[in-house]
Amino acid sequence: MKLNILKDSLNDSIQHVSRAISSRTTIPILSGIKIDVQPDGVTLTASDTEISVQSFIALEKEGTEIIHVETPGSVVLPAKFFTEIIKKLPSSDVTIEVRDNFITWIRSGSAEIQIVGLDPEEYPLLPQLEEQSVVSIPSDLLKTMIRQTTFAVSTSETSPILTGVLWNFSPDRLKLIACDRLRMASREAQIEAGTETGLQNIVIAGKSLNELNKLLPDQNTPIEIVVANNQVLFKIDHILFYTRILDGAYPDTSKLIPQSFQTHLTIDTKKLADAIDRAYLLSREEKTNIVKMTLKDERTVEISSSSSELGKVTEQIDTHELTGDLLSVSFNSKYMLDALKVIDSDFISLCFRGAMQPIIMKPDDHGNMLHLIMPYRTTN
């Protein structure tokens, strides 16, 4: 195997696939990046069994030659060293040559590096998915939906299914739901179905989605999602992102949402977030994160927290609208701030059924998002 390639293109591709490299893998070959050189371009592959990322580099881009292939072939190179050395090469051109026993020579400018490669035949094959169940969604929308939900997944492995996000498909809608039993985040959007085949609900690990989000472009680029067996494939331009579907049934979160409310509050999102953030500083020192919200009257909300050692924070902010019963409710301020950070509206609606019932939060200008936070029972 021998080729010449532009360093920047190779480096970009390495950065994409290296998101699937795990430092804790028990399979030695998976600590490497597989390089396949074919007459039409170069494919890089990395996997940690949970996710796999494949990136293709074409021979040319916009009339500029990226790759010159002399001899096709394959090799697996140790990811950590290969990633670092390519970044630090002195020239914009890189020559890679594989000789006997997968000994690989990398030349760039005056630098010459020799790496012991591994047999690519030992590298696991990526799943072959039948593209029967396909949907398309704009990249910027998918990126937003993931950001607005994944923070609410559980970090406890005692309930593995809750470490994932539920993807609820209907004919022209996609709804993402994350819940860790103490809070819930959901986001809904319209999608285009690529086929008539009905998609089943699936659950994808929050960690995998966070890695996917780093690869998604900010532009309005169509992303194809292929679901088959126990795998999901995201097609992102020249990148393929595979991740497995979590086993198990996701709980019915609709039962958590009250059907009627005693109190409705509409308030400036930023003012509420800033006030809770200041109160959080004190509650964090107490290691409880508990902040109290008191609806004083139809014009005023009080945010407060206290610490037995440091003192107390009290702040009053104006409401935009308040109807129903006045009440006081205590909650985990970090959970509330996490939700407020991803709500993209100037005003937010909070709905209460009582001091010990779930708090429901929605953007005031659309119904595509919902956040739920369980309250705390406090002695005072």
C-alpha positions as CSV (number, residue, x, y, z in Angstrom):
1,M,0.0,0.0,0.0
2,K,1.3,3.4,-0.9
3,L,-0.3,6.9,-1.3
4,N,0.3,10.6,-1.1
5,I,-2.3,12.7,0.6
6,L,-2.8,16.3,1.8
7,K,-2.1,16.5,5.5
8,D,-5.2,18.7,6.3
9,S,-7.6,16.3,4.7
10,L,-6.1,13.3,6.4
11,N,-6.1,15.1,9.8
12,D,-9.7,16.1,9.4
13,S,-10.8,12.6,8.7
14,I,-8.7,11.2,11.6
15,Q,-10.4,13.7,14.0
16,H,-13.8,12.5,12.8
17,V,-13.2,8.8,13.3
18,S,-11.1,9.1,16.5
19,R,-14.3,9.9,18.4
20,A,-15.0,6.2,18.3
21,I,-11.7,5.2,19.9
22,S,-11.8,4.0,23.5
23,S,-8.8,4.0,25.8
24,R,-10.4,1.2,27.8
25,T,-11.0,-1.4,25.0
26,T,-10.3,-5.0,25.7
27,I,-9.8,-5.8,22.0
28,P,-6.3,-4.6,21.0
29,I,-7.1,-4.0,17.3
30,L,-9.8,-1.5,18.3
31,S,-7.2,0.8,19.7
32,G,-6.2,1.5,16.1
33,I,-7.6,3.3,13.0
34,K,-8.2,1.1,10.0
35,I,-7.0,2.7,6.7
36,D,-8.4,1.3,3.4
37,V,-6.8,2.7,0.2
38,Q,-8.8,2.0,-3.0
39,P,-8.4,3.5,-6.5
40,D,-11.3,5.9,-5.8
41,G,-10.2,7.2,-2.4
42,V,-9.3,6.4,1.2
43,T,-11.6,5.2,4.0
44,L,-10.8,5.5,7.7
45,T,-12.6,3.5,10.3
46,A,-12.6,3.4,14.1
47,S,-14.9,1.5,16.5
48,D,-15.3,0.8,20.2
49,T,-18.1,-1.7,19.7
50,E,-20.7,0.8,21.0
51,I,-20.1,3.3,18.1
52,S,-18.3,3.0,14.8
53,V,-17.3,6.0,12.6
54,Q,-16.2,5.7,9.0
55,S,-14.9,8.7,7.0
56,F,-14.2,8.7,3.2
57,I,-11.7,11.0,1.5
58,A,-12.2,11.4,-2.3
59,L,-9.3,11.7,-4.7
60,E,-10.3,15.3,-5.6
61,K,-12.3,18.1,-4.0
62,E,-13.4,21.2,-6.0
63,G,-10.8,20.5,-8.7
64,T,-7.9,20.1,-6.2
65,E,-6.1,16.7,-6.0
66,I,-6.3,15.4,-2.4
67,I,-4.9,11.9,-2.9
68,H,-2.6,10.2,-5.3
69,V,-2.9,6.4,-5.0
70,E,0.1,4.4,-6.1
71,T,-0.8,1.0,-4.6
72,P,-4.1,0.1,-3.0
73,G,-4.1,-1.8,0.3
74,S,-5.1,-1.7,4.0
75,V,-3.5,-1.4,7.5
76,V,-4.5,-0.7,11.1
77,L,-2.3,1.9,12.8
78,P,-2.3,2.7,16.6
79,A,-4.8,5.6,16.9
80,K,-3.1,7.6,19.7
81,F,0.3,7.8,18.0
82,F,-1.0,8.1,14.5
83,T,-3.4,11.0,15.4
84,E,-0.6,13.0,17.2
85,I,2.1,12.4,14.6
86,I,-0.1,13.5,11.6
87,K,-1.0,16.8,13.4
88,K,2.7,17.6,13.9
89,L,4.1,16.7,10.5
90,P,6.1,19.6,8.9
91,S,4.8,19.5,5.3
92,S,1.3,19.8,3.8
93,D,1.9,16.6,1.9
94,V,2.1,13.1,3.5
95,T,3.3,9.9,2.0
96,I,2.2,6.6,3.6
97,E,3.7,3.3,2.6
98,V,3.1,-0.1,4.1
99,R,5.7,-2.8,3.7
100,D,6.2,-6.3,4.9
101,N,4.6,-7.3,8.2
102,F,2.5,-4.1,8.1
103,I,5.5,-1.9,9.0
104,T,4.3,1.5,7.9
105,W,6.5,4.5,6.8
106,I,5.2,8.0,7.0
107,R,7.1,10.8,5.3
108,S,6.5,14.5,5.3
109,G,9.1,17.1,4.4
110,S,12.2,16.1,6.3
111,A,10.4,13.8,8.7
112,E,10.3,10.1,8.4
113,I,8.4,8.0,10.9
114,Q,8.2,4.2,11.1
115,I,5.1,2.6,12.8
116,V,4.3,-1.0,13.5
117,G,0.9,-1.6,12.0
118,L,-1.6,-4.4,12.5
119,D,-3.3,-6.9,10.2
120,P,-6.5,-5.2,8.8
121,E,-8.1,-8.7,8.3
122,E,-8.4,-8.9,12.1
123,Y,-10.5,-5.7,12.3
124,P,-14.2,-6.3,12.9
125,L,-16.5,-5.7,9.9
126,L,-19.0,-2.9,10.2
127,P,-22.7,-3.9,10.2
128,Q,-24.4,-4.1,6.8
129,L,-27.8,-2.4,7.2
130,E,-30.8,-2.9,4.9
131,E,-32.0,0.5,4.1
132,Q,-35.7,-0.2,4.5
133,S,-36.4,2.2,7.4
134,V,-35.0,5.6,6.5
135,V,-35.8,9.1,7.6
136,S,-34.3,12.4,6.8
137,I,-33.8,15.4,9.1
138,P,-31.9,18.7,8.8
139,S,-28.5,18.6,10.6
140,D,-29.0,21.8,12.5
141,L,-32.4,20.6,13.8
142,L,-31.1,17.2,14.8
143,K,-28.2,18.9,16.6
144,T,-30.6,21.1,18.5
145,M,-32.9,18.2,19.5
146,I,-30.0,16.2,20.8
147,R,-28.6,19.2,22.8
148,Q,-32.1,19.8,24.3
149,T,-32.5,16.3,25.6
150,T,-29.4,14.3,26.3
151,F,-28.5,16.2,29.4
152,A,-31.4,14.5,31.2
153,V,-30.3,10.9,30.6
154,S,-29.5,8.9,33.7
155,T,-25.8,8.4,34.6
156,S,-26.6,5.3,36.7
157,E,-26.0,1.9,35.1
158,T,-28.5,0.3,37.4
159,S,-31.2,1.2,34.8
160,P,-29.2,0.9,31.5
161,I,-32.3,1.9,29.4
162,L,-32.5,5.3,31.1
163,T,-28.9,6.1,30.0
164,G,-30.3,6.5,26.6
165,V,-32.7,8.8,24.7
166,L,-36.0,7.4,23.4
167,W,-36.6,8.1,19.7
168,N,-40.4,8.0,19.1
169,F,-41.2,7.9,15.4
170,S,-44.7,8.7,13.9
171,P,-45.5,9.1,10.2
172,D,-44.2,12.7,9.9
173,R,-42.9,13.4,13.4
174,L,-39.8,12.5,15.6
175,K,-39.9,13.0,19.4
176,L,-36.8,12.6,21.6
177,I,-37.3,11.8,25.3
178,A,-34.7,11.6,28.1
179,C,-35.6,10.8,31.7
180,D,-33.6,9.9,34.8
181,R,-36.6,9.6,37.1
182,L,-36.0,13.0,38.7
183,R,-36.3,15.0,35.5
184,M,-37.4,14.6,31.9
185,A,-36.7,16.5,28.7
186,S,-38.6,16.0,25.4
187,R,-38.3,17.7,22.0
188,E,-40.5,17.1,19.0
189,A,-40.1,18.0,15.3
190,Q,-41.4,17.3,11.8
191,I,-39.4,14.9,9.7
192,E,-39.4,13.5,6.2
193,A,-39.9,9.7,5.9
194,G,-37.7,8.2,3.2
195,T,-39.9,5.1,2.8
196,E,-43.3,3.9,3.7
197,T,-41.9,1.4,6.2
198,G,-43.0,2.2,9.7
199,L,-40.2,2.8,12.2
200,Q,-40.3,1.3,15.7
201,N,-39.3,3.3,18.7
202,I,-35.6,2.9,19.6
203,V,-33.3,4.0,22.4
204,I,-29.8,5.3,21.7
205,A,-27.2,5.9,24.4
206,G,-26.8,9.5,25.5
207,K,-23.0,9.2,25.3
208,S,-23.3,8.0,21.6
209,L,-25.5,11.0,20.8
210,N,-23.1,13.5,22.3
211,E,-20.4,12.1,20.1
212,L,-22.7,12.2,17.1
213,N,-23.5,15.8,17.9
214,K,-19.8,16.8,17.6
215,L,-19.8,15.5,14.0
216,L,-23.1,17.1,12.9
217,P,-22.7,20.3,10.8
218,D,-24.4,23.5,11.9
219,Q,-25.9,24.0,8.4
220,N,-29.3,22.9,7.1
221,T,-27.7,19.7,5.6
222,P,-30.0,16.6,5.3
223,I,-29.0,13.8,7.6
224,E,-30.3,10.3,6.7
225,I,-31.1,8.0,9.6
226,V,-31.2,4.2,8.8
227,V,-32.6,1.9,11.4
228,A,-32.1,-1.9,11.1
229,N,-32.0,-4.8,13.6
230,N,-30.0,-3.5,16.6
231,Q,-28.1,-0.7,14.9
232,V,-28.7,2.9,13.7
233,L,-26.7,4.5,11.0
234,F,-26.4,8.3,10.6
235,K,-25.2,9.4,7.1
236,I,-23.4,12.8,7.4
237,D,-22.0,13.8,4.0
238,H,-18.8,11.7,3.7
239,I,-19.1,10.3,7.3
240,L,-21.0,7.2,8.5
241,F,-21.8,7.0,12.2
242,Y,-23.0,3.7,13.5
243,T,-24.3,3.1,17.0
244,R,-26.2,0.2,18.6
245,I,-29.7,0.3,19.9
246,L,-30.1,-0.2,23.7
247,D,-32.0,-3.3,24.7
248,G,-35.2,-3.0,26.8
249,A,-38.5,-1.2,27.0
250,Y,-38.4,2.5,27.8
251,P,-40.8,3.5,30.6
252,D,-44.0,5.3,29.7
253,T,-43.1,8.9,30.6
254,S,-46.5,10.3,29.7
255,K,-47.8,9.1,33.1
256,L,-45.4,11.5,34.8
257,I,-47.1,14.6,33.3
258,P,-50.1,16.0,35.2
259,Q,-53.2,16.4,33.1
260,S,-54.4,19.6,34.9
261,F,-52.7,22.4,36.9
262,Q,-53.6,24.8,39.7
263,T,-51.1,27.5,38.8
264,H,-49.6,28.9,35.6
265,L,-46.6,31.2,35.6
266,T,-45.1,32.9,32.6
267,I,-41.7,34.6,33.2
268,D,-38.7,36.0,31.4
269,T,-36.4,33.0,30.7
270,K,-33.1,34.8,31.2
271,K,-34.1,36.6,34.3
272,L,-35.3,33.4,35.9
273,A,-32.1,31.5,34.9
274,D,-29.9,34.3,36.2
275,A,-31.7,34.5,39.6
276,I,-31.6,30.7,40.0
277,D,-27.9,30.7,39.0
278,R,-27.1,33.1,41.8
279,A,-29.1,31.1,44.3
280,Y,-27.4,27.9,43.1
281,L,-24.0,29.3,44.2
282,L,-25.1,29.0,47.8
283,S,-27.1,25.7,47.5
284,R,-24.0,24.2,45.8
285,E,-21.9,24.9,48.9
286,E,-24.5,23.1,51.0
287,K,-24.2,20.2,48.6
288,T,-27.9,20.0,48.1
289,N,-28.5,22.2,45.1
290,I,-31.9,23.0,46.6
291,V,-33.5,26.4,45.6
292,K,-36.9,27.6,46.7
293,M,-39.4,29.4,44.4
294,T,-42.2,31.3,46.1
295,L,-45.0,32.8,44.2
296,K,-45.6,35.9,46.3
297,D,-48.4,37.5,44.3
298,E,-49.5,37.9,40.7
299,R,-46.6,40.2,40.0
300,T,-43.7,38.7,42.0
301,V,-41.7,35.5,42.3
302,E,-39.1,35.0,45.0
303,I,-36.0,32.8,44.5
304,S,-34.1,31.9,47.6
305,S,-31.5,29.5,49.0
306,S,-29.7,29.2,52.2
307,S,-26.6,27.6,53.8
308,S,-26.1,26.9,57.5
309,E,-22.5,28.1,57.2
310,L,-22.6,30.9,54.6
311,G,-26.0,32.6,54.9
312,K,-28.9,33.2,52.6
313,V,-29.7,34.5,49.1
314,T,-33.1,36.0,48.3
315,E,-34.1,37.7,45.1
316,Q,-37.5,38.9,43.7
317,I,-38.2,39.0,40.0
318,D,-41.3,40.2,38.1
319,T,-43.7,37.8,36.5
320,H,-45.0,38.2,32.9
321,E,-48.3,36.5,33.9
322,L,-49.4,34.5,36.9
323,T,-52.8,32.8,37.3
324,G,-54.1,30.3,39.9
325,D,-53.0,29.4,43.5
326,L,-49.9,30.9,45.1
327,L,-47.5,28.3,46.3
328,S,-43.9,27.6,47.3
329,V,-41.9,24.8,45.7
330,S,-38.3,23.6,46.2
331,F,-36.3,21.9,43.4
332,N,-32.8,20.9,42.3
333,S,-31.4,24.1,40.9
334,K,-28.9,22.4,38.7
335,Y,-31.7,20.4,37.0
336,M,-33.6,23.6,36.5
337,L,-30.6,25.5,35.1
338,D,-29.8,22.6,32.7
339,A,-33.3,22.9,31.3
340,L,-33.3,26.7,31.1
341,K,-30.0,26.7,29.2
342,V,-31.5,24.8,26.3
343,I,-34.9,26.6,26.1
344,D,-34.8,28.9,23.1
345,S,-37.6,31.3,23.9
346,D,-37.6,34.7,25.6
347,F,-40.4,33.7,27.9
348,I,-41.1,30.3,29.6
349,S,-44.3,28.8,31.1
350,L,-44.2,26.9,34.3
351,C,-47.2,24.8,35.4
352,F,-47.8,23.6,38.9
353,R,-50.3,21.1,40.3
354,G,-49.1,21.6,43.8
355,A,-45.9,21.9,45.9
356,M,-45.1,18.2,45.7
357,Q,-46.2,17.5,42.1
358,P,-44.0,17.6,39.0
359,I,-43.0,21.1,37.7
360,I,-43.7,21.4,34.0
361,M,-41.7,23.8,31.9
362,K,-42.5,24.8,28.3
363,P,-41.3,27.6,25.9
364,D,-44.1,30.2,25.8
365,D,-44.1,30.5,22.0
366,H,-44.3,26.8,20.9
367,G,-45.2,23.4,22.1
368,N,-42.4,21.3,20.6
369,M,-40.5,21.1,23.9
370,L,-41.3,20.0,27.4
371,H,-39.2,19.7,30.6
372,L,-40.3,18.1,33.9
373,I,-38.6,18.4,37.2
374,M,-39.6,16.6,40.4
375,P,-39.8,18.9,43.5
376,Y,-38.1,18.4,46.8
377,R,-39.8,18.1,50.2
378,T,-38.1,20.5,52.6
379,T,-38.6,20.9,56.4
380,N,-39.6,24.5,56.1
